[in-house]
Amino acid sequence: MRLKPVILFFAFTMFYTSISAQVAFRPFVGLNASTLTSDFSDADWQRAAGYQAGLDVQFGNRVYFQPGIHWELINKDLVPENVIGDFNTEFQATHIRIPLLLGFRLFSDENASLLNFRVFTGPDIAFSVSNSEHSFLGIDLSSNQYRRLHWSWNGGVGVNFLFLFLDVGYKVGLSEYFRASVGNDARTNVFFGNIGLRLKI
């Protein structure tokens, strides 16, 4: 993936916005729903609920840069086709995510200390911590058949209210989730919602 120029751009933006920027720490918790983009020949992926927690740091005012570190648990159900009965298998994975987001506030914080709205976008990289191991309808998935690093692209909207915030967004997977030996080129897409505190310094 040729994401190096993108990362350099976001790093430059972080430097530029931090020269005279206000800084806010943002601890949060949230929920997610994830799915994989490519099914197996005799089984389909379905969304299941997961959750995440983490800490972001915002540098800037109306335009801001937001790196962070997130712990994430995602769940997916593998549902067999043309099989009578409940044979669903749950797959679970945990990741450490490092997002590098660029955002825009509708108003400066000085003019909208009560309520403000935001949009944001940017890449993140997820480091795989653990994955389910299953043998299912001839599909054998062991821990060494999952890729260790996963790139995604984020987009979303947010609301600030006093010292609270709410973010809702979507991560589009940019890299394959499984190794080539699995024969499935699926990428992980994740819908997420986070709520947390804004601690300005």
Beta strands, then each sheet from edge to edge (+ up, - down):
strand 1: 23-36
strand 2: 43-60
strand 3: 63-80
strand 4: 89-105
strand 5: 115-131
strand 6: 134-136
strand 7: 139-141
strand 8: 149-161
strand 9: 164-173
strand 10: 188-197
strand 11: 199-200
sheet 1: 11+ 1- 2+ 3- 4+ 5- 8+ 9- 10+
sheet 2: 6+ 7-
end
